[in-house]
Every structure is written in structure tokens, then in C-alpha cells.
């Protein structure tokens, strides 16, 4: 039954077979990301479920960094559920000095992680690494209720949109293009709410 769920082909688009697993993962992910723009706590269970499903799909496709990213998503999803509290997110801004520190740490980690992904045969090294690290940074910022998480998500999503399209994952590429649009919506919503709150860690 589980194997049938993973491998059952629902339809073919651009000579690309979309499985039941990928479709369910995509739909739950879109719901989760949209709910994130509202800052409602209910997004986190959707986030965990979609991450688990995508983890299986990415493993099949050979996107190893993306598989690791899903484990990060699940862990942060549990943290976010308890971290936000019943009323959901209260968006804030990241102080400028911490933005600079975060960018420097990201750049160093990106360079350091790339040789490892090369050694295990990842499909797209630089973009996959950016997706892994950028998603981790964005997820952390989201749990900490920082509006800048959506700016990071925008960069990650547009990068992965291109990566999956070039890799032949056309359906997933379109889903990530939708994520890119939702990230812009989230950025606008959270930024407006953050303007009424002082910057804090």
C-alpha cells in the first residue's frame, strides 16, 4: 500500500510523471506556506506533514540536501508549534548588526558544505546547498517570528524553482514558483505588522 502511494502516477505533464506522493506533498506544502503568511499557529502541523512527504520524494529524486532540509523543517515545525503559542506569530525585525552576522555565517557555511555534497553525489551542488542552508536560516527566522524570513524564502524558492525545472522536475518547479509568490505575500504582511513592534532578538 505504501509503495503504491509513493509510485502511483496520477498524470503526466511535459513527459514528466506526477506521482500521488508528489501531489499530496505539494498540496499540503502550499497550504502550510500560505497559512504561514497569516502567522497562524495551525500552519505547523501542515508544515511537518508536507516536509515528511517531500523528504521521501526528494530521496527518490536524489536531491540529498533537500532530504536533509526536510528533517530540519520537521524539527523546526515542532519547535514553531510550541514557540509561537496559541495566538500565533508576532512579527518583529532583525536588528541590522545581526543581519550582517547572519549573512557572513551563511556564506561561510555555504562554502564549507559544498565539498561534502559533491562527495555524496548531489545533483546540483551550489543551488542545492543554498536551498539547504537558506531554508534552515529562513526556518529559524520564522520560528523566531522575524519578517525577514520571507525575504530569505523568496531567494531560496526562486533558486529551487530554476533548479527543479532544469532537473526535469517540472511539477515541483511550478510548486516552488507558487511558493515564491506566497513568499512575497508573506513578506508584505509580516513587514507591515513588524512596523508596529520594536526590533528584538
C-alpha positions in Angstrom: 0.0 0.0 0.0 2.8 2.4 1.0 4.7 1.6 -2.1 1.6 2.2 -4.2 1.2 5.6 -2.6 4.8 6.5 -3.4 4.9 5.3 -7.0 1.3 5.6 -8.3 1.3 8.1 -11.3 -1.6 10.5 -11.3 -0.9 12.2 -14.6 1.9 13.1 -17.0 2.9 16.7 -17.7 5.6 17.7 -20.2 6.5 14.0 -20.3 7.0 14.1 -16.5 5.1 11.7 -14.3 3.5 13.3 -11.3 3.0 10.7 -8.6 0.4 10.6 -5.9 3.1 11.2 -3.3 4.4 14.4 -5.0 0.8 15.7 -5.5 -0.1 15.3 -1.8 3.2 16.7 -0.7 2.7 19.7 -2.9 -0.8 20.4 -1.8 0.0 20.2 1.9 3.0 22.4 1.4 1.1 25.1 -0.4 -1.5 25.1 2.4 1.3 25.3 5.0 3.2 28.1 3.4 0.0 30.2 2.8 -1.0 29.7 6.4 2.5 30.9 7.4 1.7 34.3 5.8 -1.2 34.7 8.2 1.0 34.0 11.2 -1.4 31.4 12.5 -0.1 28.5 14.6 -2.1 25.9 12.7 0.5 26.1 9.9 3.0 24.0 11.8 1.2 20.6 11.6 0.7 21.1 7.9 4.4 22.0 7.6 5.5 18.8 9.4 3.3 16.6 7.2 4.4 18.2 3.9 8.1 18.0 5.0 7.8 14.3 5.7 6.2 13.6 2.4 8.7 15.7 0.5 11.5 14.1 2.3 10.5 10.7 0.7 10.1 12.3 -2.7 13.5 14.1 -2.6 15.2 10.9 -1.6 13.8 9.2 -4.7 14.9 12.0 -6.9 18.5 12.2 -5.5 18.2 15.7 -4.0 20.2 14.8 -0.9 20.5 18.3 0.6 16.7 18.7 0.1 16.2 15.5 2.0 18.2 16.9 4.9 16.3 20.1 4.7 13.0 18.2 5.3 14.4 16.8 8.6 15.3 20.4 9.6 11.7 21.5 8.6 10.2 18.8 10.8 12.3 19.7 13.8 11.6 23.4 13.4 7.9 22.7 12.8 7.7 21.1 16.3 9.6 24.0 17.8 7.5 26.5 16.0 4.3 25.0 17.3 5.4 25.4 20.9 7.4 28.6 20.2 4.6 30.7 18.7 1.9 30.0 21.3 -1.8 29.9 20.8 -2.1 33.4 19.3 0.4 32.7 16.5 3.3 34.9 15.4 4.0 38.4 16.5 6.3 39.6 13.6 9.4 41.6 14.5 12.5 42.9 12.7 16.1 41.6 13.0 18.5 44.3 14.2 20.9 45.3 11.4 24.1 44.1 13.1 22.6 40.6 13.4 21.7 40.6 9.7 25.3 41.2 8.8 26.5 38.4 11.2 23.9 36.0 9.8 24.9 36.8 6.2 28.6 36.1 7.0 27.8 32.8 8.7 25.6 31.8 5.8 28.4 32.5 3.3 31.0 30.5 5.3 28.6 27.6 5.8 27.7 27.6 2.1 31.3 27.3 1.0 32.2 24.7 3.7 29.2 22.4 2.9 29.6 22.3 -0.8 32.5 19.7 -0.9 30.5 17.3 1.3 27.6 17.4 -1.1 30.0 16.9 -4.0 31.4 13.8 -2.4 28.0 12.1 -1.9 26.9 12.9 -5.5 24.3 15.6 -5.0 22.6 16.6 -8.3 23.0 20.4 -8.2 25.7 21.3 -5.8 25.6 25.1 -5.3 21.9 25.6 -5.6 21.1 22.5 -3.5 23.5 23.9 -0.8 21.9 27.3 -1.0 18.5 25.6 -0.7 19.6 23.6 2.4 21.2 26.5 4.3 18.8 29.2 3.1 15.9 27.1 4.2 17.5 26.5 7.6 18.1 30.2 8.1 14.6 31.1 6.9 13.0 28.5 9.1 14.9 29.7 12.2 13.9 33.3 11.5 10.3 32.2 11.0 10.2 30.3 14.3 11.7 33.5 16.0 8.9 35.5 14.3 11.1 37.7 12.1 9.6 39.2 9.0 12.9 38.8 7.1 12.3 35.0 7.0 10.1 35.7 3.9 12.9 37.6 2.1 15.1 34.5 2.6 12.3 32.2 1.5 12.0 34.3 -1.7 15.6 33.8 -2.6 15.5 30.1 -1.8 12.3 29.4 -3.6 13.3 31.2 -6.8 16.6 29.3 -6.8 14.9 26.0 -6.3 12.3 26.8 -9.0 15.1 27.0 -11.5 17.0 24.0 -10.1 14.0 21.6 -10.3 13.0 22.9 -13.8 16.5 22.2 -15.1 16.5 18.8 -13.4 13.2 17.8 -15.1 11.0 18.1 -12.0 8.6 20.4 -13.8 5.7 19.9 -11.5 7.8 20.6 -8.4 9.3 23.6 -10.1 5.8 25.1 -10.6 5.0 24.4 -7.0 8.2 26.3 -6.0 7.2 29.2 -8.2 3.9 29.3 -6.3 6.0 29.3 -3.1 7.9 32.3 -4.5 4.7 34.3 -5.0 3.5 33.4 -1.5 6.8 34.5 0.0 6.2 38.0 -1.5 2.8 38.0 0.1 4.2 36.8 3.5 6.9 39.5 3.3 4.4 42.2 2.8 2.1 41.0 5.5 4.7 40.4 8.2 6.6 43.6 7.4 3.5 45.7 7.9 2.8 44.0 11.2 6.5 44.4 12.3 6.4 48.1 11.8 4.3 48.4 14.9 6.8 46.4 17.1 10.3 47.4 18.1 13.3 45.3 16.9 14.4 42.5 19.2 16.4 39.2 19.1 
